Protein backbone atom coordinates (compact mmCIF):
# COMPACT_ATOMS: atom_id res chain seq x y z
CA UNK A 1 0.00 0.00 0.00
CA UNK A 2 1.29 3.50 -0.77
CA UNK A 3 2.50 5.84 1.92
CA UNK A 4 0.22 8.31 3.64
CA UNK A 5 -0.05 11.73 2.04
CA UNK A 6 1.32 14.78 3.76
CA UNK A 7 -1.91 16.66 3.19
CA UNK A 8 -3.61 14.43 5.73
CA UNK A 9 -0.99 14.75 8.42
CA UNK A 10 -3.10 17.46 10.06
CA UNK A 11 -4.32 14.95 12.63
CA UNK A 12 -1.25 15.78 14.65
CA UNK A 13 -2.45 19.33 15.28
CA UNK A 14 -3.46 19.82 18.89
CA UNK A 15 -1.56 16.78 20.19
CA UNK A 16 1.59 16.96 22.19
CA UNK A 17 4.76 16.09 20.32
CA UNK A 18 5.28 12.76 22.01
CA UNK A 19 1.75 11.64 21.23
CA UNK A 20 2.13 12.73 17.63
CA UNK A 21 5.30 10.68 17.25
CA UNK A 22 3.62 7.68 18.78
CA UNK A 23 0.67 7.93 16.47
CA UNK A 24 2.80 8.35 13.36
CA UNK A 25 4.81 5.30 14.32
CA UNK A 26 1.78 3.05 14.60
CA UNK A 27 -0.56 4.45 12.01
CA UNK A 28 -0.40 6.26 8.65
CA UNK A 29 -3.98 7.45 8.73
CA UNK A 30 -6.55 9.42 10.65
CA UNK A 31 -10.29 8.92 10.05
CA UNK A 32 -11.01 12.41 11.35
CA UNK A 33 -9.34 13.92 8.32
CA UNK A 34 -11.83 12.30 5.94
CA UNK A 35 -15.24 13.76 4.98
CA UNK A 36 -18.10 12.47 7.09
CA UNK A 37 -19.97 11.47 3.90
CA UNK A 38 -17.03 9.50 2.51
CA UNK A 39 -19.23 7.13 0.53
CA UNK A 40 -17.49 3.87 -0.28
CA UNK A 41 -14.07 5.05 0.99
CA UNK A 42 -12.45 3.51 4.01
CA UNK A 43 -12.01 6.95 5.57
CA UNK A 44 -8.23 6.67 6.12
CA UNK A 45 -5.27 8.21 4.35
CA UNK A 46 -4.71 5.08 2.26
CA UNK A 47 -7.97 5.75 0.42
CA UNK A 48 -7.60 6.93 -3.18
CA UNK A 49 -10.24 9.49 -4.13
CA UNK A 50 -11.18 9.41 -7.84
CA UNK A 51 -13.10 12.35 -9.24
CA UNK A 52 -14.86 13.25 -12.48
CA UNK A 53 -16.41 16.15 -14.31
CA UNK A 54 -20.17 16.53 -14.67
CA UNK A 55 -19.88 14.95 -18.12
CA UNK A 56 -20.87 11.39 -18.97
CA UNK A 57 -17.71 10.60 -20.97
CA UNK A 58 -15.42 11.80 -18.19
CA UNK A 59 -17.46 9.93 -15.60
CA UNK A 60 -17.06 6.68 -17.55
CA UNK A 61 -13.28 7.09 -17.62
CA UNK A 62 -13.25 7.87 -13.89
CA UNK A 63 -15.25 4.69 -13.25
CA UNK A 64 -12.71 2.73 -15.29
CA UNK A 65 -9.88 4.17 -13.20
CA UNK A 66 -11.71 3.52 -9.92
CA UNK A 67 -12.69 -0.05 -10.70
CA UNK A 68 -9.23 -0.94 -11.99
CA UNK A 69 -7.62 0.46 -8.86
CA UNK A 70 -10.05 -1.44 -6.65
CA UNK A 71 -9.25 -4.62 -8.57
CA UNK A 72 -5.56 -3.97 -7.91
CA UNK A 73 -6.23 -3.93 -4.17
CA UNK A 74 -6.54 -0.21 -3.45
CA UNK A 75 -9.31 1.26 -1.34
CA UNK A 76 -11.15 3.74 -3.53
CA UNK A 77 -13.63 6.51 -2.89
CA UNK A 78 -15.47 7.97 -5.88
CA UNK A 79 -16.34 11.65 -6.07
CA UNK A 80 -18.03 11.90 -9.44
CA UNK A 81 -20.06 14.47 -11.32
CA UNK A 82 -18.38 17.41 -9.58
CA UNK A 83 -18.65 20.04 -12.26
CA UNK A 84 -16.27 21.76 -14.61
CA UNK A 85 -12.59 22.61 -14.21
CA UNK A 86 -13.00 25.71 -12.06
CA UNK A 87 -15.00 23.62 -9.59
CA UNK A 88 -12.78 20.57 -9.24
CA UNK A 89 -9.21 21.72 -9.90
CA UNK A 90 -8.82 23.34 -6.47
CA UNK A 91 -9.64 19.96 -4.91
CA UNK A 92 -7.23 18.17 -7.21
CA UNK A 93 -4.45 20.67 -6.54
CA UNK A 94 -5.00 20.51 -2.77
CA UNK A 95 -4.89 16.71 -2.79
CA UNK A 96 -8.48 16.19 -1.68
CA UNK A 97 -8.94 14.32 -4.96
CA UNK A 98 -6.10 11.96 -5.89
CA UNK A 99 -6.96 10.76 -9.39
CA UNK A 100 -8.78 12.63 -12.14
CA UNK A 101 -9.24 11.90 -15.87
CA UNK A 102 -8.18 15.01 -17.75
CA UNK A 103 -7.48 16.18 -21.31
CA UNK A 104 -3.96 17.35 -22.11
CA UNK A 105 -4.64 20.45 -24.22
CA UNK A 106 -7.63 21.69 -22.28
CA UNK A 107 -5.82 21.38 -18.96
CA UNK A 108 -2.70 23.03 -20.38
CA UNK A 109 -4.79 26.00 -21.50
CA UNK A 110 -6.31 26.21 -18.02
CA UNK A 111 -2.91 26.19 -16.34
CA UNK A 112 -1.20 28.47 -18.88
CA UNK A 113 -3.10 31.70 -18.56
CA UNK A 114 -1.13 33.26 -21.42
CA UNK A 115 -2.06 30.46 -23.81
CA UNK A 116 0.14 27.85 -25.44
CA UNK A 117 2.06 27.68 -28.70
CA UNK A 118 2.29 23.88 -28.85
CA UNK A 119 -0.39 21.71 -30.44
CA UNK A 120 0.89 18.19 -31.20
CA UNK A 121 0.08 15.37 -28.74
CA UNK A 122 3.66 14.85 -27.57
CA UNK A 123 4.49 18.56 -27.32
CA UNK A 124 1.27 19.35 -25.45
CA UNK A 125 1.92 16.47 -23.04
CA UNK A 126 5.47 17.66 -22.38
CA UNK A 127 4.27 21.23 -21.80
CA UNK A 128 1.52 20.00 -19.48
CA UNK A 129 3.98 18.08 -17.32
CA UNK A 130 6.06 21.25 -16.99
CA UNK A 131 2.99 23.36 -16.18
CA UNK A 132 1.59 21.09 -13.47
CA UNK A 133 2.35 22.01 -9.86
CA UNK A 134 4.84 19.63 -8.23
CA UNK A 135 2.02 18.08 -6.20
CA UNK A 136 0.48 16.65 -9.40
CA UNK A 137 1.76 14.16 -11.97
CA UNK A 138 0.51 13.38 -15.47
CA UNK A 139 0.72 9.66 -16.22
CA UNK A 140 0.72 8.24 -19.75
CA UNK A 141 -1.79 9.81 -22.12
CA UNK A 142 -4.17 7.73 -24.23
CA UNK A 143 -4.79 7.84 -27.97
CA UNK A 144 -8.40 8.71 -27.06
CA UNK A 145 -9.09 12.42 -27.02
CA UNK A 146 -11.89 14.93 -26.69
CA UNK A 147 -10.88 17.77 -28.99
CA UNK A 148 -12.09 19.85 -31.92
CA UNK A 149 -12.14 18.45 -35.45
CA UNK A 150 -12.88 19.50 -38.99
CA UNK A 151 -15.55 16.90 -39.73
CA UNK A 152 -17.49 16.25 -42.94
CA UNK A 153 -20.12 13.83 -44.16
CA UNK A 154 -18.51 10.64 -45.40
CA UNK A 155 -20.36 11.08 -48.68
CA UNK A 156 -18.90 14.59 -49.08
CA UNK A 157 -15.42 13.25 -48.36
CA UNK A 158 -15.84 10.49 -50.94
CA UNK A 159 -17.22 12.84 -53.59
CA UNK A 160 -14.37 15.30 -53.20
CA UNK A 161 -11.47 13.00 -52.35
CA UNK A 162 -11.04 14.46 -48.88
CA UNK A 163 -8.67 12.93 -46.36
CA UNK A 164 -7.00 15.89 -44.67
CA UNK A 165 -8.04 19.45 -43.86
CA UNK A 166 -5.77 20.62 -46.69
CA UNK A 167 -7.88 18.66 -49.17
CA UNK A 168 -10.77 21.09 -48.61
CA UNK A 169 -8.89 23.46 -50.92
CA UNK A 170 -9.80 21.12 -53.78
CA UNK A 171 -13.54 21.61 -53.33
CA UNK A 172 -14.84 23.82 -56.16
CA UNK A 173 -18.05 24.92 -54.44
CA UNK A 174 -18.22 27.26 -51.40
CA UNK A 175 -17.43 25.53 -48.10
CA UNK A 176 -18.83 26.65 -44.74
CA UNK A 177 -17.71 25.39 -41.35
CA UNK A 178 -20.19 25.43 -38.49
CA UNK A 179 -19.32 25.60 -34.81
CA UNK A 180 -19.93 27.44 -31.58
CA UNK A 181 -19.57 31.23 -32.04
CA UNK A 182 -16.21 31.39 -30.25
CA UNK A 183 -14.67 28.88 -32.68
CA UNK A 184 -14.28 31.59 -35.30
CA UNK A 185 -11.64 33.35 -33.18
CA UNK A 186 -9.88 30.25 -31.92
CA UNK A 187 -6.23 29.61 -32.92
CA UNK A 188 -7.47 26.67 -35.01
CA UNK A 189 -10.48 28.45 -36.54
CA UNK A 190 -11.13 29.35 -40.21
CA UNK A 191 -8.43 32.03 -40.37
CA UNK A 192 -5.83 29.58 -39.06
CA UNK A 193 -6.99 26.93 -41.54
CA UNK A 194 -6.38 29.45 -44.31
CA UNK A 195 -2.89 30.22 -43.00
CA UNK A 196 -1.82 26.64 -42.34
CA UNK A 197 -3.64 24.74 -45.08
CA UNK A 198 -4.61 27.39 -47.65
CA UNK A 199 -8.30 26.62 -47.20
CA UNK A 200 -11.00 29.27 -47.70
CA UNK A 201 -13.90 28.67 -45.34
CA UNK A 202 -16.99 30.69 -44.54
CA UNK A 203 -18.17 30.48 -40.93
CA UNK A 204 -21.59 29.77 -39.46
CA UNK A 205 -22.27 30.04 -35.73
CA UNK A 206 -24.35 26.88 -35.44
CA UNK A 207 -23.77 26.27 -31.73
CA UNK A 208 -25.84 23.41 -30.35
CA UNK A 209 -27.18 22.55 -33.81
CA UNK A 210 -23.78 21.96 -35.44
CA UNK A 211 -24.23 18.23 -36.00
CA UNK A 212 -27.79 18.64 -37.22
CA UNK A 213 -26.68 21.38 -39.62
CA UNK A 214 -23.99 19.11 -41.03
CA UNK A 215 -26.35 16.17 -41.48
CA UNK A 216 -28.90 18.45 -43.18
CA UNK A 217 -26.31 19.79 -45.62
CA UNK A 218 -26.60 23.36 -44.34
CA UNK A 219 -22.85 23.39 -43.70
CA UNK A 220 -20.11 21.29 -45.27
CA UNK A 221 -17.68 21.11 -42.33
CA UNK A 222 -18.46 20.88 -38.62
CA UNK A 223 -16.51 21.19 -35.40
CA UNK A 224 -17.44 17.89 -33.75
CA UNK A 225 -15.47 16.71 -30.73
CA UNK A 226 -13.53 13.49 -31.28
CA UNK A 227 -15.31 11.58 -28.51
CA UNK A 228 -18.80 12.39 -29.82
CA UNK A 229 -21.02 9.30 -30.23
CA UNK A 230 -21.96 10.61 -33.68
CA UNK A 231 -18.69 9.22 -35.03
CA UNK A 232 -20.23 5.78 -34.53
CA UNK A 233 -23.91 6.52 -35.05
CA UNK A 234 -23.67 8.78 -38.13
CA UNK A 235 -21.81 8.63 -41.46
CA UNK A 236 -19.31 11.35 -40.66
CA UNK A 237 -15.52 11.47 -40.74
CA UNK A 238 -12.98 13.77 -39.10
CA UNK A 239 -10.40 15.08 -41.56
CA UNK A 240 -6.79 14.39 -40.66
CA UNK A 241 -4.73 17.27 -39.30
CA UNK A 242 -1.10 16.48 -40.24
CA UNK A 243 0.15 19.96 -39.33
CA UNK A 244 -1.45 19.82 -35.87
CA UNK A 245 -3.54 22.92 -36.44
CA UNK A 246 -5.89 21.78 -33.67
CA UNK A 247 -4.74 21.66 -30.06
CA UNK A 248 -4.40 18.02 -28.99
CA UNK A 249 -6.48 17.06 -25.95
CA UNK A 250 -5.73 13.44 -25.17
CA UNK A 251 -7.18 11.66 -22.16
CA UNK A 252 -4.63 11.62 -19.35
CA UNK A 253 -4.75 10.54 -15.69
CA UNK A 254 -3.72 13.37 -13.37
CA UNK A 255 -2.71 12.02 -9.98
CA UNK A 256 -1.29 13.21 -6.68
CA UNK A 257 2.48 12.97 -7.03
CA UNK A 258 2.93 11.04 -3.81
CA UNK A 259 0.90 8.11 -5.14
CA UNK A 260 2.02 8.30 -8.78
CA UNK A 261 4.47 5.40 -8.50
CA UNK A 262 1.88 3.23 -6.77
CA UNK A 263 -0.91 3.67 -9.32
CA UNK A 264 1.04 4.18 -12.55
CA UNK A 265 1.03 0.54 -13.68
CA UNK A 266 -2.74 0.28 -13.30
CA UNK A 267 -3.62 3.59 -14.95
CA UNK A 268 -1.00 3.46 -17.70
CA UNK A 269 -2.35 0.07 -18.77
CA UNK A 270 -5.76 1.71 -19.23
CA UNK A 271 -4.29 4.54 -21.30
CA UNK A 272 -2.58 1.99 -23.54
CA UNK A 273 -5.96 0.42 -24.35
CA UNK A 274 -8.14 3.53 -24.57
CA UNK A 275 -8.21 4.39 -28.27
CA UNK A 276 -10.31 7.06 -29.96
CA UNK A 277 -12.66 4.41 -31.29
CA UNK A 278 -12.97 2.74 -27.90
CA UNK A 279 -13.95 6.00 -26.19
CA UNK A 280 -16.59 6.77 -28.80
CA UNK A 281 -18.01 3.29 -28.28
CA UNK A 282 -18.16 3.79 -24.53
CA UNK A 283 -20.00 7.06 -25.04
CA UNK A 284 -22.52 5.42 -27.35
CA UNK A 285 -23.32 2.93 -24.60
CA UNK A 286 -24.10 5.87 -22.33
CA UNK A 287 -26.08 8.12 -24.67
CA UNK A 288 -27.77 5.58 -26.93
CA UNK A 289 -27.96 2.40 -24.87
CA UNK A 290 -28.55 4.34 -21.63
CA UNK A 291 -26.23 2.13 -19.57
CA UNK A 292 -24.76 3.34 -16.30
CA UNK A 293 -21.17 4.53 -16.19
CA UNK A 294 -20.32 1.83 -13.68
CA UNK A 295 -21.69 -0.96 -15.88
CA UNK A 296 -19.97 0.43 -18.98
CA UNK A 297 -16.65 0.61 -17.15
CA UNK A 298 -16.93 -2.90 -15.73
CA UNK A 299 -17.69 -4.46 -19.09
CA UNK A 300 -14.89 -2.58 -20.85
CA UNK A 301 -12.26 -3.53 -18.27
CA UNK A 302 -13.27 -7.17 -18.62
CA UNK A 303 -13.22 -7.01 -22.43
CA UNK A 304 -9.75 -5.49 -22.39
CA UNK A 305 -8.42 -8.06 -19.94
CA UNK A 306 -7.59 -5.38 -17.38
CA UNK A 307 -9.47 -7.02 -14.50
C-alpha positions as CSV (number, residue, x, y, z in Angstrom):
1,X,0.0,0.0,0.0
2,X,1.3,3.5,-0.8
3,X,2.5,5.8,1.9
4,X,0.2,8.3,3.6
5,X,0.0,11.7,2.0
6,X,1.3,14.8,3.8
7,X,-1.9,16.7,3.2
8,X,-3.6,14.4,5.7
9,X,-1.0,14.8,8.4
10,X,-3.1,17.5,10.1
11,X,-4.3,14.9,12.6
12,X,-1.3,15.8,14.6
13,X,-2.5,19.3,15.3
14,X,-3.5,19.8,18.9
15,X,-1.6,16.8,20.2
16,X,1.6,17.0,22.2
17,X,4.8,16.1,20.3
18,X,5.3,12.8,22.0
19,X,1.7,11.6,21.2
20,X,2.1,12.7,17.6
21,X,5.3,10.7,17.3
22,X,3.6,7.7,18.8
23,X,0.7,7.9,16.5
24,X,2.8,8.3,13.4
25,X,4.8,5.3,14.3
26,X,1.8,3.0,14.6
27,X,-0.6,4.5,12.0
28,X,-0.4,6.3,8.6
29,X,-4.0,7.5,8.7
30,X,-6.5,9.4,10.6
31,X,-10.3,8.9,10.0
32,X,-11.0,12.4,11.4
33,X,-9.3,13.9,8.3
34,X,-11.8,12.3,5.9
35,X,-15.2,13.8,5.0
36,X,-18.1,12.5,7.1
37,X,-20.0,11.5,3.9
38,X,-17.0,9.5,2.5
39,X,-19.2,7.1,0.5
40,X,-17.5,3.9,-0.3
41,X,-14.1,5.1,1.0
42,X,-12.5,3.5,4.0
43,X,-12.0,6.9,5.6
44,X,-8.2,6.7,6.1
45,X,-5.3,8.2,4.3
46,X,-4.7,5.1,2.3
47,X,-8.0,5.7,0.4
48,X,-7.6,6.9,-3.2
49,X,-10.2,9.5,-4.1
50,X,-11.2,9.4,-7.8
51,X,-13.1,12.4,-9.2
52,X,-14.9,13.2,-12.5
53,X,-16.4,16.2,-14.3
54,X,-20.2,16.5,-14.7
55,X,-19.9,14.9,-18.1
56,X,-20.9,11.4,-19.0
57,X,-17.7,10.6,-21.0
58,X,-15.4,11.8,-18.2
59,X,-17.5,9.9,-15.6
60,X,-17.1,6.7,-17.6
61,X,-13.3,7.1,-17.6
62,X,-13.3,7.9,-13.9
63,X,-15.3,4.7,-13.2
64,X,-12.7,2.7,-15.3
65,X,-9.9,4.2,-13.2
66,X,-11.7,3.5,-9.9
67,X,-12.7,-0.1,-10.7
68,X,-9.2,-0.9,-12.0
69,X,-7.6,0.5,-8.9
70,X,-10.1,-1.4,-6.7
71,X,-9.2,-4.6,-8.6
72,X,-5.6,-4.0,-7.9
73,X,-6.2,-3.9,-4.2
74,X,-6.5,-0.2,-3.5
75,X,-9.3,1.3,-1.3
76,X,-11.1,3.7,-3.5
77,X,-13.6,6.5,-2.9
78,X,-15.5,8.0,-5.9
79,X,-16.3,11.6,-6.1
80,X,-18.0,11.9,-9.4
81,X,-20.1,14.5,-11.3
82,X,-18.4,17.4,-9.6
83,X,-18.7,20.0,-12.3
84,X,-16.3,21.8,-14.6
85,X,-12.6,22.6,-14.2
86,X,-13.0,25.7,-12.1
87,X,-15.0,23.6,-9.6
88,X,-12.8,20.6,-9.2
89,X,-9.2,21.7,-9.9
90,X,-8.8,23.3,-6.5
91,X,-9.6,20.0,-4.9
92,X,-7.2,18.2,-7.2
93,X,-4.5,20.7,-6.5
94,X,-5.0,20.5,-2.8
95,X,-4.9,16.7,-2.8
96,X,-8.5,16.2,-1.7
97,X,-8.9,14.3,-5.0
98,X,-6.1,12.0,-5.9
99,X,-7.0,10.8,-9.4
100,X,-8.8,12.6,-12.1
101,X,-9.2,11.9,-15.9
102,X,-8.2,15.0,-17.8
103,X,-7.5,16.2,-21.3
104,X,-4.0,17.4,-22.1
105,X,-4.6,20.4,-24.2
106,X,-7.6,21.7,-22.3
107,X,-5.8,21.4,-19.0
108,X,-2.7,23.0,-20.4
109,X,-4.8,26.0,-21.5
110,X,-6.3,26.2,-18.0
111,X,-2.9,26.2,-16.3
112,X,-1.2,28.5,-18.9
113,X,-3.1,31.7,-18.6
114,X,-1.1,33.3,-21.4
115,X,-2.1,30.5,-23.8
116,X,0.1,27.9,-25.4
117,X,2.1,27.7,-28.7
118,X,2.3,23.9,-28.9
119,X,-0.4,21.7,-30.4
120,X,0.9,18.2,-31.2
121,X,0.1,15.4,-28.7
122,X,3.7,14.9,-27.6
123,X,4.5,18.6,-27.3
124,X,1.3,19.3,-25.4
125,X,1.9,16.5,-23.0
126,X,5.5,17.7,-22.4
127,X,4.3,21.2,-21.8
128,X,1.5,20.0,-19.5
129,X,4.0,18.1,-17.3
130,X,6.1,21.2,-17.0
131,X,3.0,23.4,-16.2
132,X,1.6,21.1,-13.5
133,X,2.4,22.0,-9.9
134,X,4.8,19.6,-8.2
135,X,2.0,18.1,-6.2
136,X,0.5,16.6,-9.4
137,X,1.8,14.2,-12.0
138,X,0.5,13.4,-15.5
139,X,0.7,9.7,-16.2
140,X,0.7,8.2,-19.8
141,X,-1.8,9.8,-22.1
142,X,-4.2,7.7,-24.2
143,X,-4.8,7.8,-28.0
144,X,-8.4,8.7,-27.1
145,X,-9.1,12.4,-27.0
146,X,-11.9,14.9,-26.7
147,X,-10.9,17.8,-29.0
148,X,-12.1,19.8,-31.9
149,X,-12.1,18.5,-35.4
150,X,-12.9,19.5,-39.0
151,X,-15.5,16.9,-39.7
152,X,-17.5,16.2,-42.9
153,X,-20.1,13.8,-44.2
154,X,-18.5,10.6,-45.4
155,X,-20.4,11.1,-48.7
156,X,-18.9,14.6,-49.1
157,X,-15.4,13.2,-48.4
158,X,-15.8,10.5,-50.9
159,X,-17.2,12.8,-53.6
160,X,-14.4,15.3,-53.2
161,X,-11.5,13.0,-52.3
162,X,-11.0,14.5,-48.9
163,X,-8.7,12.9,-46.4
164,X,-7.0,15.9,-44.7
165,X,-8.0,19.5,-43.9
166,X,-5.8,20.6,-46.7
167,X,-7.9,18.7,-49.2
168,X,-10.8,21.1,-48.6
169,X,-8.9,23.5,-50.9
170,X,-9.8,21.1,-53.8
171,X,-13.5,21.6,-53.3
172,X,-14.8,23.8,-56.2
173,X,-18.0,24.9,-54.4
174,X,-18.2,27.3,-51.4
175,X,-17.4,25.5,-48.1
176,X,-18.8,26.6,-44.7
177,X,-17.7,25.4,-41.4
178,X,-20.2,25.4,-38.5
179,X,-19.3,25.6,-34.8
180,X,-19.9,27.4,-31.6
181,X,-19.6,31.2,-32.0
182,X,-16.2,31.4,-30.3
183,X,-14.7,28.9,-32.7
184,X,-14.3,31.6,-35.3
185,X,-11.6,33.4,-33.2
186,X,-9.9,30.2,-31.9
187,X,-6.2,29.6,-32.9
188,X,-7.5,26.7,-35.0
189,X,-10.5,28.5,-36.5
190,X,-11.1,29.3,-40.2
191,X,-8.4,32.0,-40.4
192,X,-5.8,29.6,-39.1
193,X,-7.0,26.9,-41.5
194,X,-6.4,29.5,-44.3
195,X,-2.9,30.2,-43.0
196,X,-1.8,26.6,-42.3
197,X,-3.6,24.7,-45.1
198,X,-4.6,27.4,-47.7
199,X,-8.3,26.6,-47.2
200,X,-11.0,29.3,-47.7
201,X,-13.9,28.7,-45.3
202,X,-17.0,30.7,-44.5
203,X,-18.2,30.5,-40.9
204,X,-21.6,29.8,-39.5
205,X,-22.3,30.0,-35.7
206,X,-24.4,26.9,-35.4
207,X,-23.8,26.3,-31.7
208,X,-25.8,23.4,-30.4
209,X,-27.2,22.6,-33.8
210,X,-23.8,22.0,-35.4
211,X,-24.2,18.2,-36.0
212,X,-27.8,18.6,-37.2
213,X,-26.7,21.4,-39.6
214,X,-24.0,19.1,-41.0
215,X,-26.4,16.2,-41.5
216,X,-28.9,18.5,-43.2
217,X,-26.3,19.8,-45.6
218,X,-26.6,23.4,-44.3
219,X,-22.9,23.4,-43.7
220,X,-20.1,21.3,-45.3
221,X,-17.7,21.1,-42.3
222,X,-18.5,20.9,-38.6
223,X,-16.5,21.2,-35.4
224,X,-17.4,17.9,-33.8
225,X,-15.5,16.7,-30.7
226,X,-13.5,13.5,-31.3
227,X,-15.3,11.6,-28.5
228,X,-18.8,12.4,-29.8
229,X,-21.0,9.3,-30.2
230,X,-22.0,10.6,-33.7
231,X,-18.7,9.2,-35.0
232,X,-20.2,5.8,-34.5
233,X,-23.9,6.5,-35.1
234,X,-23.7,8.8,-38.1
235,X,-21.8,8.6,-41.5
236,X,-19.3,11.4,-40.7
237,X,-15.5,11.5,-40.7
238,X,-13.0,13.8,-39.1
239,X,-10.4,15.1,-41.6
240,X,-6.8,14.4,-40.7
241,X,-4.7,17.3,-39.3
242,X,-1.1,16.5,-40.2
243,X,0.2,20.0,-39.3
244,X,-1.4,19.8,-35.9
245,X,-3.5,22.9,-36.4
246,X,-5.9,21.8,-33.7
247,X,-4.7,21.7,-30.1
248,X,-4.4,18.0,-29.0
249,X,-6.5,17.1,-25.9
250,X,-5.7,13.4,-25.2
251,X,-7.2,11.7,-22.2
252,X,-4.6,11.6,-19.3
253,X,-4.8,10.5,-15.7
254,X,-3.7,13.4,-13.4
255,X,-2.7,12.0,-10.0
256,X,-1.3,13.2,-6.7
257,X,2.5,13.0,-7.0
258,X,2.9,11.0,-3.8
259,X,0.9,8.1,-5.1
260,X,2.0,8.3,-8.8
261,X,4.5,5.4,-8.5
262,X,1.9,3.2,-6.8
263,X,-0.9,3.7,-9.3
264,X,1.0,4.2,-12.5
265,X,1.0,0.5,-13.7
266,X,-2.7,0.3,-13.3
267,X,-3.6,3.6,-15.0
268,X,-1.0,3.5,-17.7
269,X,-2.4,0.1,-18.8
270,X,-5.8,1.7,-19.2
271,X,-4.3,4.5,-21.3
272,X,-2.6,2.0,-23.5
273,X,-6.0,0.4,-24.3
274,X,-8.1,3.5,-24.6
275,X,-8.2,4.4,-28.3
276,X,-10.3,7.1,-30.0
277,X,-12.7,4.4,-31.3
278,X,-13.0,2.7,-27.9
279,X,-13.9,6.0,-26.2
280,X,-16.6,6.8,-28.8
281,X,-18.0,3.3,-28.3
282,X,-18.2,3.8,-24.5
283,X,-20.0,7.1,-25.0
284,X,-22.5,5.4,-27.4
285,X,-23.3,2.9,-24.6
286,X,-24.1,5.9,-22.3
287,X,-26.1,8.1,-24.7
288,X,-27.8,5.6,-26.9
289,X,-28.0,2.4,-24.9
290,X,-28.6,4.3,-21.6
291,X,-26.2,2.1,-19.6
292,X,-24.8,3.3,-16.3
293,X,-21.2,4.5,-16.2
294,X,-20.3,1.8,-13.7
295,X,-21.7,-1.0,-15.9
296,X,-20.0,0.4,-19.0
297,X,-16.7,0.6,-17.2
298,X,-16.9,-2.9,-15.7
299,X,-17.7,-4.5,-19.1
300,X,-14.9,-2.6,-20.9
301,X,-12.3,-3.5,-18.3
302,X,-13.3,-7.2,-18.6
303,X,-13.2,-7.0,-22.4
304,X,-9.7,-5.5,-22.4
305,X,-8.4,-8.1,-19.9
306,X,-7.6,-5.4,-17.4
307,X,-9.5,-7.0,-14.5
